[in-house]
Amino acid sequence: MATHRANYALVTVLEQLGPSADALDVPWADFAGDRSSVGEFAAPAGATDVYVELQAYDVGAFGHEILLNGDPLTGFDVPPAEGWQYWMDAVTEQELRTGENTLRIRRDTDTDDAFAVGNVVVNWREPAE
């Protein structure tokens, strides 16, 4: 019998990050400025092997960050790519909290880059009941 199972949380963002609201033509995305709204999700005790998957549109520069519970993930989090991309990043330095966790995307304000974020999926392994 398995001791762990896979689980995930979907965090819907649907926001444009950038220096101005007219930087991209993405009518489905609300303008958020330099930081997305805070998305919340719950995780059980013992969640391990966490990774994040992110839908991003028209990222033009390195330096943007994914914040998990207020702390940036290590390495580069959202690489540049034209159009839509689906990016995966392992969570190596942080752990999920038992109960509520937060996720936010922060734009690198040293650039004039504008991009949009669709959905973010946080994946983990948890003890099987």
C-alpha positions as CSV (number, residue, x, y, z in Angstrom):
1,M,0.0,0.0,0.0
2,A,1.3,3.5,-0.9
3,T,2.5,5.7,1.9
4,H,2.1,8.9,-0.1
5,R,-0.1,10.3,-2.9
6,A,0.1,13.2,-5.2
7,N,-2.1,16.3,-4.7
8,Y,-2.3,19.9,-5.9
9,A,-3.9,23.3,-5.6
10,L,-5.0,25.5,-8.5
11,V,-4.4,29.2,-7.9
12,T,-6.2,31.3,-10.5
13,V,-4.3,34.6,-11.1
14,L,-5.5,36.1,-14.5
15,E,-3.6,39.3,-14.1
16,Q,-1.2,41.5,-16.1
17,L,2.0,42.7,-14.4
18,G,3.8,45.7,-15.9
19,P,4.6,49.4,-15.6
20,S,1.2,50.4,-17.2
21,A,-2.2,48.9,-17.9
22,D,-1.9,49.4,-21.6
23,A,1.5,47.6,-22.0
24,L,-0.2,44.4,-23.2
25,D,-3.5,43.7,-25.0
26,V,-4.9,41.0,-22.7
27,P,-8.5,41.9,-22.0
28,W,-9.0,38.7,-19.9
29,A,-6.3,39.8,-17.4
30,D,-6.8,42.5,-14.7
31,F,-3.9,45.0,-14.4
32,A,-2.1,44.4,-11.1
33,G,1.0,46.6,-11.4
34,D,4.2,45.1,-10.0
35,R,2.7,42.3,-7.9
36,S,-0.2,39.9,-8.5
37,S,-2.9,39.6,-5.9
38,V,-2.2,37.1,-3.2
39,G,-3.6,33.6,-4.0
40,E,-4.3,31.3,-1.1
41,F,-4.4,27.5,-1.0
42,A,-4.4,24.9,1.7
43,A,-1.9,22.1,2.2
44,P,-2.0,19.2,4.6
45,A,0.6,18.3,7.2
46,G,3.6,16.4,5.8
47,A,3.4,17.9,2.2
48,T,6.8,17.2,0.5
49,D,8.4,17.4,-2.9
50,V,6.7,20.6,-3.8
51,Y,6.8,22.1,-7.3
52,V,5.0,25.0,-9.0
53,E,3.7,25.1,-12.6
54,L,2.9,28.6,-14.1
55,Q,1.1,29.7,-17.2
56,A,2.7,33.0,-18.3
57,Y,2.2,35.2,-21.4
58,D,4.8,37.3,-23.2
59,V,7.5,37.4,-20.6
60,G,10.4,39.5,-21.9
61,A,13.0,39.5,-19.1
62,F,14.6,37.4,-16.4
63,G,14.2,38.5,-12.8
64,H,10.5,38.1,-12.1
65,E,9.8,36.0,-9.0
66,I,7.3,33.5,-7.6
67,L,6.7,34.2,-3.9
68,L,5.6,31.3,-1.7
69,N,4.4,32.4,1.7
70,G,6.1,35.8,1.1
71,D,9.5,34.3,0.2
72,P,10.9,34.1,-3.4
73,L,11.7,30.7,-4.8
74,T,15.4,30.1,-5.5
75,G,16.9,30.6,-9.0
76,F,15.0,32.2,-11.8
77,D,11.3,31.6,-11.6
78,V,9.8,32.9,-14.8
79,P,12.1,32.8,-17.9
80,P,11.5,35.0,-21.0
81,A,9.5,33.6,-23.9
82,E,7.2,35.0,-26.6
83,G,3.6,34.2,-26.3
84,W,2.3,31.5,-23.9
85,Q,4.6,29.3,-21.9
86,Y,4.1,26.8,-19.2
87,W,7.0,26.8,-16.7
88,M,7.8,24.4,-13.8
89,D,9.9,25.3,-10.8
90,A,10.9,23.0,-8.0
91,V,10.5,24.4,-4.4
92,T,13.8,23.5,-2.8
93,E,14.3,26.0,0.0
94,Q,10.8,26.4,1.4
95,E,8.2,24.1,2.8
96,L,4.5,24.3,2.6
97,R,2.7,25.3,5.8
98,T,0.1,23.0,7.3
99,G,-3.2,24.8,6.4
100,E,-3.2,28.1,4.6
101,N,-0.3,29.1,2.2
102,T,0.0,32.1,-0.1
103,L,1.4,32.5,-3.6
104,R,2.2,35.7,-5.4
105,I,4.0,36.8,-8.6
106,R,6.4,39.8,-8.3
107,R,7.6,41.7,-11.4
108,D,11.2,42.8,-11.6
109,T,10.9,46.6,-11.5
110,D,14.4,47.1,-12.9
111,T,12.9,46.3,-16.3
112,D,10.0,47.7,-18.3
113,D,8.8,44.2,-19.0
114,A,5.0,43.5,-19.0
115,F,3.5,40.0,-18.9
116,A,0.4,38.2,-17.9
117,V,-0.2,35.2,-15.6
118,G,-3.0,32.7,-16.2
119,N,-3.1,29.9,-13.6
120,V,-0.6,28.5,-11.2
121,V,-0.6,24.9,-10.0
122,V,1.2,24.0,-6.7
123,N,1.9,20.2,-6.6
124,W,3.1,18.1,-3.7
125,R,3.2,14.6,-2.2
126,E,1.3,14.0,1.0
127,P,0.8,11.1,3.4
128,A,-1.9,8.7,2.3
129,E,-4.7,8.1,4.7
